[in-house]
Amino acid sequence: MLNFVLLNYFLFYFHRKEVGYKVSKGDNFTLSISKAEVDLTPEMIQSGSWKTKTFKEYNFDALGVPPAAGHLHPLLKVRAQYRQIFLEMGFTEMPTQNFVESCFWNFDSLFQPQQHPARDAHDTFFISEPRVAKDFPMDYLYRVKQIHSEGGHGSQGYKVDWKIEEAEKNILRTHTTANSARMLYRLAQQKEFKPVKYFSIDRVFRNENVDDTHLAEFHQIEGSVADYGLTLGDLMGIIQEFFKKLGITKLRFKPAYNPYTEPSMEIFSYHEGLKKWVEIGNSGIFRPEMLLPMGLPENVSVIAWGLSLERPTMIKYKIDDIRTLIGPKVNLQMVYDNPICILDN
């Protein structure tokens, strides 16, 4: 063992290598330590100071900061809550994908007279191309024509010359009640009537003067229940229960007139921001002149109510001007910073 150690020492001693180094100042020699720049700013480019800066090398394998993703608009947050409430109450969502509607489904099927002011260009957007619609259930169209011009089912009608040319005109729908008419007509074609509860939330268009509570384009929430022997008390009860789930308890009902409902009621709620009562919806029981031509049984009643999505949202978020909620005046930072909508249900 000793011989082996001496041999290794002998080899190390006679094979020893000497290495020398020469140290001098380089171009980047400095006695002060500065922090390398991370970002190239517009100011550096404008002044040219980037030429004298030391930049930190990029690590392309490092994970970056997650980019800002899309943000839900407050209306979409509230819409999701409303939809969930309808589903919890056992309602079925109606298809509402058709923004363009014929006057027949938008007005005539709802027993709204062809001379009604709402059918004027000052209140409704008419479509120039395609100007008219042609696909109608003709037997139902004839019954609608008859109830308008001659009456029936205990009604004297409007005693006017009903024109199909007016019914064929295409418009931007003024309410989603046109979809309710389509769904009720489809329900009437079933062999056996079964009670239903429908709802929809979608966009409608009206030629309105824009102000702090009105827009020419807004969202309508609609609910309807078709069953035997429904009364005005049932309507008021379901409306109060519905708004209670929204956290809105200060409600008032005011008698109103609608061509397609009798009796009819406007729904008001107290706006904490505006410090006044604001109309948030309309309601009523669909008239027999609307339901019986569809083929629904005589003892079936349909209660319905509609409200805008914007006004309850304004009440919930204490927004005074609807134009700051939707439209070109919206501050996008408000959309980013808005909290999740949690209704007091």
C-alpha positions as CSV (number, residue, x, y, z in Angstrom):
1,M,0.0,0.0,0.0
2,L,2.8,2.4,0.8
3,N,4.6,1.7,-2.5
4,F,1.4,2.6,-4.4
5,V,1.1,6.0,-2.6
6,L,4.8,6.9,-3.3
7,L,4.3,6.0,-6.9
8,N,1.3,8.3,-7.3
9,Y,3.1,11.2,-5.5
10,F,6.1,10.7,-7.9
11,L,3.8,10.8,-11.0
12,F,2.0,14.0,-9.7
13,Y,5.3,15.8,-9.0
14,F,6.9,15.2,-12.3
15,H,3.8,15.9,-14.4
16,R,2.8,19.2,-12.6
17,K,1.5,21.9,-15.0
18,E,1.7,25.7,-14.3
19,V,-1.1,27.9,-15.7
20,G,-0.9,31.7,-15.7
21,Y,-3.7,34.4,-16.4
22,K,-3.4,38.0,-17.5
23,V,-6.3,40.3,-16.3
24,S,-7.1,43.7,-17.9
25,K,-10.0,46.2,-18.0
26,G,-12.6,45.4,-20.7
27,D,-14.9,47.8,-22.6
28,N,-17.7,47.3,-20.0
29,F,-15.5,47.7,-17.0
30,T,-17.2,49.7,-14.2
31,L,-16.8,50.2,-10.5
32,S,-20.6,50.8,-10.0
33,I,-23.2,48.1,-10.2
34,S,-26.4,49.1,-12.2
35,K,-29.6,47.2,-12.7
36,A,-30.2,46.0,-16.2
37,E,-33.3,47.3,-18.0
38,V,-36.1,44.9,-18.5
39,D,-38.5,46.9,-20.8
40,L,-37.8,48.9,-23.9
41,T,-40.1,52.0,-23.4
42,P,-41.3,54.5,-26.0
43,E,-39.5,57.2,-24.1
44,M,-36.2,55.4,-24.6
45,I,-36.8,55.1,-28.3
46,Q,-37.8,58.8,-28.7
47,S,-34.7,60.1,-26.7
48,G,-32.3,57.5,-28.0
49,S,-31.2,56.6,-24.5
50,W,-31.7,52.9,-25.2
51,K,-28.3,53.0,-27.0
52,T,-26.5,53.4,-23.6
53,K,-28.7,51.1,-21.6
54,T,-27.9,47.6,-20.5
55,F,-30.8,45.2,-21.1
56,K,-31.5,42.0,-19.3
57,E,-31.4,39.0,-21.5
58,Y,-34.8,37.5,-22.3
59,N,-35.6,34.0,-21.0
60,F,-37.9,32.6,-23.6
61,D,-38.5,29.5,-21.6
62,A,-40.0,31.5,-18.7
63,L,-43.8,31.7,-18.2
64,G,-45.2,35.1,-19.0
65,V,-47.9,37.1,-17.3
66,P,-51.3,35.8,-18.3
67,P,-52.9,38.3,-20.8
68,A,-56.1,40.1,-19.9
69,A,-59.0,37.9,-21.1
70,G,-62.5,39.0,-22.0
71,H,-64.7,40.4,-19.3
72,L,-68.5,39.9,-19.0
73,H,-70.6,43.0,-19.4
74,P,-72.8,43.6,-16.4
75,L,-75.9,42.9,-18.6
76,L,-74.6,39.4,-19.3
77,K,-73.9,38.8,-15.6
78,V,-77.5,39.8,-14.7
79,R,-78.9,37.9,-17.7
80,A,-77.2,34.7,-16.4
81,Q,-78.8,35.2,-13.0
82,Y,-82.2,35.9,-14.5
83,R,-82.0,32.8,-16.7
84,Q,-81.0,30.7,-13.7
85,I,-84.0,32.0,-11.7
86,F,-86.4,31.1,-14.6
87,L,-85.0,27.6,-14.8
88,E,-85.3,27.1,-11.0
89,M,-88.9,28.1,-11.3
90,G,-89.5,25.4,-13.9
91,F,-89.7,27.5,-17.1
92,T,-88.6,26.4,-20.6
93,E,-86.5,28.8,-22.7
94,M,-88.0,29.8,-26.0
95,P,-86.0,30.1,-29.2
96,T,-85.5,33.8,-30.0
97,Q,-82.8,33.8,-32.7
98,N,-84.9,35.8,-35.3
99,F,-84.3,39.5,-34.9
100,V,-86.3,40.2,-38.1
101,E,-90.0,39.4,-37.8
102,S,-93.1,39.8,-39.9
103,C,-95.8,42.2,-38.8
104,F,-98.1,39.2,-38.7
105,W,-96.4,37.6,-35.8
106,N,-95.2,40.8,-34.2
107,F,-98.6,42.6,-34.3
108,D,-101.5,40.8,-36.0
109,S,-101.3,37.5,-34.1
110,L,-101.3,39.5,-30.9
111,F,-104.7,41.1,-31.9
112,Q,-103.0,44.5,-32.4
113,P,-104.9,46.5,-35.0
114,Q,-103.2,47.4,-38.2
115,Q,-104.0,51.1,-37.5
116,H,-102.2,51.0,-34.1
117,P,-99.7,53.9,-33.7
118,A,-97.0,51.3,-32.7
119,R,-97.0,50.1,-36.3
120,D,-95.9,53.5,-37.5
121,A,-92.4,54.2,-38.8
122,H,-91.9,56.6,-35.8
123,D,-92.1,53.6,-33.5
124,T,-90.9,50.6,-35.5
125,F,-87.9,49.9,-37.8
126,F,-89.1,48.5,-41.1
127,I,-86.8,46.3,-43.3
128,S,-86.2,47.3,-46.9
129,E,-84.7,44.0,-48.0
130,P,-86.3,41.6,-47.8
131,R,-89.3,43.8,-47.5
132,V,-92.0,41.2,-47.0
133,A,-92.4,37.7,-45.6
134,K,-94.4,34.9,-47.3
135,D,-94.3,31.8,-45.1
136,F,-97.5,31.8,-43.0
137,P,-99.9,29.1,-41.8
138,M,-102.7,30.2,-44.0
139,D,-105.6,28.6,-42.1
140,Y,-104.4,30.5,-38.9
141,L,-103.8,33.7,-40.9
142,Y,-107.4,33.5,-42.2
143,R,-108.8,33.2,-38.6
144,V,-106.7,36.1,-37.5
145,K,-108.0,38.2,-40.4
146,Q,-111.5,37.2,-39.4
147,I,-111.2,38.1,-35.7
148,H,-109.7,41.5,-36.7
149,S,-112.2,42.5,-39.4
150,E,-115.4,40.7,-38.3
151,G,-114.9,39.6,-34.8
152,G,-115.8,36.2,-33.2
153,H,-115.6,34.3,-29.9
154,G,-117.8,36.9,-28.3
155,S,-115.7,39.8,-29.7
156,Q,-116.8,42.3,-32.3
157,G,-113.2,42.8,-33.6
158,Y,-112.0,46.1,-35.0
159,K,-114.5,46.2,-37.9
160,V,-111.8,47.3,-40.4
161,D,-110.5,46.0,-43.7
162,W,-107.6,43.8,-42.7
163,K,-104.9,43.7,-45.3
164,I,-102.4,40.9,-45.8
165,E,-100.0,43.5,-47.4
166,E,-99.6,45.0,-43.9
167,A,-99.1,41.7,-42.2
168,E,-96.4,40.7,-44.7
169,K,-94.0,43.6,-43.9
170,N,-90.8,42.7,-42.3
171,I,-89.6,44.7,-39.3
172,L,-87.0,44.5,-36.5
173,R,-89.1,42.9,-33.8
174,T,-90.4,45.4,-31.2
175,H,-90.9,42.7,-28.5
176,T,-90.2,39.0,-27.9
177,T,-93.9,38.5,-27.4
178,A,-93.9,37.7,-31.2
179,N,-91.9,34.5,-30.2
180,S,-94.5,33.8,-27.5
181,A,-97.2,33.9,-30.2
182,R,-95.3,31.4,-32.3
183,M,-94.8,29.1,-29.3
184,L,-98.4,29.3,-28.2
185,Y,-99.6,28.6,-31.8
186,R,-97.3,25.5,-31.8
187,L,-98.7,24.4,-28.5
188,A,-102.3,24.7,-29.8
189,Q,-101.4,22.3,-32.6
190,Q,-100.7,19.5,-30.2
191,K,-103.4,16.8,-29.9
192,E,-103.7,17.2,-26.1
193,F,-103.0,20.5,-24.3
194,K,-100.4,20.4,-21.5
195,P,-99.7,23.4,-19.2
196,V,-96.4,25.1,-20.0
197,K,-94.1,27.8,-18.7
198,Y,-92.0,29.7,-21.2
199,F,-89.4,32.4,-20.9
200,S,-86.9,34.3,-23.1
201,I,-84.2,36.9,-22.8
202,D,-83.2,38.6,-26.0
203,R,-82.8,41.8,-28.0
204,V,-85.6,44.0,-29.3
205,F,-85.7,47.2,-31.3
206,R,-87.9,50.3,-31.1
207,N,-87.6,53.7,-32.8
208,E,-87.3,55.5,-29.4
209,N,-85.9,58.9,-28.5
210,V,-82.8,58.2,-26.6
211,D,-82.6,59.6,-23.0
212,D,-81.4,58.4,-19.6
213,T,-83.9,55.6,-19.4
214,H,-84.7,54.8,-23.1
215,L,-82.7,53.2,-25.9
216,A,-83.6,52.3,-29.5
217,E,-82.1,48.8,-28.8
218,F,-82.5,46.9,-25.6
219,H,-83.1,43.5,-24.1
220,Q,-86.5,42.2,-23.1
221,I,-87.2,39.5,-20.5
222,E,-90.4,37.7,-21.0
223,G,-92.2,35.0,-19.0
224,S,-95.6,33.3,-19.7
225,V,-97.6,30.5,-18.2
226,A,-100.4,28.7,-20.0
227,D,-102.8,26.6,-17.8
228,Y,-106.4,26.1,-17.0
229,G,-108.2,28.9,-15.0
230,L,-105.4,31.3,-14.3
231,T,-106.4,34.6,-12.8
232,L,-105.0,38.1,-12.2
233,G,-104.1,37.0,-8.7
234,D,-101.9,34.2,-10.1
235,L,-100.2,36.8,-12.3
236,M,-99.5,39.2,-9.5
237,G,-98.2,36.3,-7.2
238,I,-95.8,34.9,-9.7
239,I,-94.5,38.4,-10.6
240,Q,-93.8,39.2,-6.9
241,E,-92.1,35.8,-6.4
242,F,-90.0,36.4,-9.5
243,F,-88.8,39.8,-8.5
244,K,-88.3,38.7,-4.9
245,K,-85.7,36.2,-6.3
246,L,-84.1,39.2,-8.0
247,G,-83.8,41.1,-4.7
248,I,-86.4,43.6,-5.8
249,T,-89.3,43.9,-3.3
250,K,-90.6,47.4,-3.7
251,L,-93.2,46.8,-6.4
252,R,-96.3,48.6,-7.5
253,F,-98.9,47.7,-10.1
254,K,-100.8,50.1,-12.2
255,P,-103.8,49.3,-14.6
256,A,-102.8,49.7,-18.2
257,Y,-104.0,49.0,-21.7
258,N,-102.5,46.5,-24.1
259,P,-104.2,45.3,-27.3
260,Y,-103.4,41.7,-26.5
261,T,-103.9,41.5,-22.8
262,E,-107.0,42.2,-20.6
263,P,-106.6,43.0,-17.8
264,S,-103.2,44.6,-18.1
265,M,-100.8,46.0,-15.5
266,E,-97.6,48.1,-15.6
267,I,-95.0,47.1,-13.1
268,F,-93.1,49.8,-11.2
269,S,-90.1,49.5,-8.9
270,Y,-88.4,52.1,-6.7
271,H,-85.0,53.2,-8.1
272,E,-82.6,54.0,-5.2
273,G,-80.3,55.9,-7.6
274,L,-83.0,58.1,-9.2
275,K,-85.0,58.3,-6.0
276,K,-88.2,57.6,-7.8
277,W,-90.6,54.9,-9.0
278,V,-89.5,53.6,-12.5
279,E,-91.6,51.4,-14.8
280,I,-89.7,48.1,-15.3
281,G,-92.3,45.9,-17.0
282,N,-95.7,45.2,-18.4
283,S,-98.0,42.3,-17.7
284,G,-101.5,40.9,-18.3
285,I,-103.7,38.0,-19.3
286,F,-103.7,37.3,-23.1
287,R,-107.1,38.1,-24.7
288,P,-109.3,35.3,-26.1
289,E,-109.1,37.1,-29.4
290,M,-105.4,36.2,-29.5
291,L,-105.6,32.7,-28.0
292,L,-108.8,31.1,-29.6
293,P,-107.8,31.7,-33.2
294,M,-104.7,29.7,-32.5
295,G,-106.8,26.7,-31.5
296,L,-106.2,26.7,-27.7
297,P,-109.1,25.4,-25.5
298,E,-111.5,28.0,-24.3
299,N,-110.8,27.4,-20.6
300,V,-107.0,27.9,-21.0
301,S,-105.6,31.2,-19.8
302,V,-102.2,32.6,-20.4
303,I,-100.6,35.0,-18.0
304,A,-97.5,36.9,-19.2
305,W,-95.1,39.7,-18.2
306,G,-92.2,41.4,-19.8
307,L,-89.5,43.7,-18.6
308,S,-86.3,45.2,-19.9
309,L,-83.0,43.7,-18.8
310,E,-81.4,47.2,-18.6
311,R,-83.7,48.8,-16.0
312,P,-83.5,46.2,-13.3
313,T,-79.7,46.1,-13.9
314,M,-79.6,49.9,-13.4
315,I,-81.5,49.4,-10.2
316,K,-79.2,46.7,-9.0
317,Y,-76.0,48.5,-9.8
318,K,-77.4,52.0,-9.0
319,I,-76.8,53.4,-12.5
320,D,-78.6,56.6,-13.3
321,D,-78.1,56.8,-17.1
322,I,-78.8,53.8,-19.3
323,R,-76.3,55.2,-21.9
324,T,-73.5,54.5,-19.4
325,L,-74.6,50.9,-19.2
326,I,-74.8,50.0,-22.9
327,G,-73.9,51.9,-26.1
328,P,-71.0,54.0,-27.3
329,K,-70.7,56.0,-24.1
330,V,-69.8,52.9,-22.0
331,N,-66.6,53.2,-20.0
332,L,-64.8,49.9,-20.7
333,Q,-63.0,50.2,-17.3
334,M,-66.5,49.9,-15.7
335,V,-66.9,46.5,-17.5
336,Y,-63.5,45.3,-16.2
337,D,-64.0,46.5,-12.6
338,N,-67.7,45.5,-12.2
339,P,-68.2,42.9,-9.6
340,I,-70.0,39.6,-10.2
341,C,-73.7,40.0,-10.1
342,I,-75.1,38.3,-6.9
343,L,-78.8,38.8,-6.6
344,D,-80.4,38.7,-3.1
345,N,-82.3,35.5,-3.7
